[in-house]
Amino acid sequence: MSIILNHVNYIYSEGTKIAQHALKDINLQIGDGEFIGIIGHTGSGKSTLIQHLNGLLKPTSGEVYYNGRDINDKDFSRKELRSKVGLVFQYPEYQLFETTIFADVSFGPKNQGLPENEAGLRAFEALRSVKIPEELYYQSPFELSGGQKRRVAIAGVLAMKPEVLILDEPTAGLDPMGRDEILDEIARLHKERNMTVILVSHSMEDVAKYVDRLIVMNGGVVAYNGTPREVFSHYKKLERIGLSAPSVTYLVHDLFEKGYDVDVNATTVDEAVETILNCFKK
Amino acid sequence: MLRDITIGQYYPEESFIHKLDPRVKLLGAFLFVVSVFIYDNLLGFAIMTFFLGLCIVTCKVPLKFMVKGLRAILFILILTGVINLFLTPGTSVFSWRFINITKQGIYNTVYMIIRLTYLVLGSSIMTLTTTPTRLTDGMETGLRFLKFFKFPVHEVAMMMSIALRFIPILIEEADKIMKAQMARGADFETGGLIKKAKNMVPLLVPLFVSAWRRAGDLAMAMEARCYNGGEGRTRMKPLKYQKCDYIAYLILFIYLGAMIATRIIFKADTLFGMYS
């Protein structure tokens, strides 16, 4: 089970003067149960890329395969695909529309054709897993705070029990605590359900902490594709394309240049603490 | 999907028409629309077609792009065509049971379809070649004389520019919400009329909520910058006539002259007229 992108190109408004070549010859393979981070500058093609994964956008040329089948084939059910590949858009709280939170979260499962009670059960589970207090379930989603709305919207996708979960900057505009809560929750779901997770993010610290593999997009092409350690070892080149490495990468590099024997590949705070302590123990 | 809507859109290009002062283009579009309804003989239509063709060629916007805008009025075109074809009284050409097609009916249909098509093409040349800001600037300066009659020109122009600015924003927003709901399994395509209308709820509710929010934000931002109407406001790019604008005015006056001349020389009942 995997997603494969084969020579995917995408051009907005093709054939006019305002045409934009958003994706250029993308080749990627996303395996089962992976936790992948996608980073890149604004306009680098991240959002366009993820919309190809559940068939919302059709490549101008090239193919996207889900479990070995071309998702843009005529007889391939894209509705079914969307219930397997869940996509949480940027600022998902703006898609809430129902009269109660509970009804809004059951919207997805109901569209999957599940009976009322089954859909309700899914909604209940999803709301509990994003830690929305039960007394709010039958209130209007428009009365919630920004962070709570965001969690309800994520629950709306989780309730469909997708095999692959794609999140486009799920923490944009949240306070640090809300950010950690949401990301920890996603990491837990990844572990417990063995769900494939693709996280689009601007925060290097977040991706360094959670993901197994990092894809760096720049100007519509894949610039780097590897573990966070590999990718952040190119931190000088990352700066050239408008990105940066986590702060600890800079710290350990500076220490190393000053003559301390630290591991320059540390990317998370924990790893940095360990290598610095080791260095002083010696 | 929704990005394909081209009415009111601006098409960036470097051309003679793009460079013209918006006031010239507004007057031009106005004259053209009037002429579409004044010309009623073959010669008139020939002049009109020539003028429109000239504009299309000089504005460098691909014809394909303009014709896309016609798709929106296709239904109106067919409806007026059918009504004119079957319901115009006159000398019968073809009749079968209750269907009666007259010579006048055929003329009316052809003229009506040409008129509506030219109307849309003519006005879309103006919007395709002028940014909304310049368009409302032109309207504000061009209609300044109405202030004399206590008409709030600046306020109306400001409202118009805000409304125009919001069209692409709302289209983009609708596109985004639509995709988000499709990702949750919503279906906007299949089903009968009532089911389709019901399926629009997940799109329309968030769209309205966001429109209200944006309107509130904008009002707040304008107040924060002490906006209080047009009195004493200056512009970053004041409108100023160039040489090409005078040339365009000259062409427009020739067109106007031709319009009046053909109307006087070829009356509707002469050889080239409509009801010959």
Boltz contact constraints between the chains, C-beta under 6 A:
constraints:
  - contact:
      token1: [A, 56]
      token2: [B, 179]
      max_distance: 6.0
  - contact:
      token1: [A, 82]
      token2: [B, 183]
      max_distance: 6.0
  - contact:
      token1: [A, 82]
      token2: [B, 185]
      max_distance: 6.0
  - contact:
      token1: [A, 83]
      token2: [B, 185]
      max_distance: 6.0
  - contact:
      token1: [A, 87]
      token2: [B, 183]
      max_distance: 6.0
  - contact:
      token1: [A, 89]
      token2: [B, 180]
      max_distance: 6.0
  - contact:
      token1: [A, 94]
      token2: [B, 206]
      max_distance: 6.0
  - contact:
      token1: [A, 94]
      token2: [B, 210]
      max_distance: 6.0
  - contact:
      token1: [A, 95]
      token2: [B, 177]
      max_distance: 6.0
  - contact:
      token1: [A, 95]
      token2: [B, 180]
      max_distance: 6.0
  - contact:
      token1: [A, 95]
      token2: [B, 206]
      max_distance: 6.0
  - contact:
      token1: [A, 97]
      token2: [B, 202]
      max_distance: 6.0
  - contact:
      token1: [A, 97]
      token2: [B, 205]
      max_distance: 6.0
  - contact:
      token1: [A, 97]
      token2: [B, 206]
      max_distance: 6.0
  - contact:
      token1: [A, 107]
      token2: [B, 184]
      max_distance: 6.0
  - contact:
      token1: [A, 108]
      token2: [B, 184]
      max_distance: 6.0
  - contact:
      token1: [A, 108]
      token2: [B, 185]
      max_distance: 6.0
  - contact:
      token1: [A, 111]
      token2: [B, 185]
      max_distance: 6.0
  - contact:
      token1: [A, 112]
      token2: [B, 185]
      max_distance: 6.0
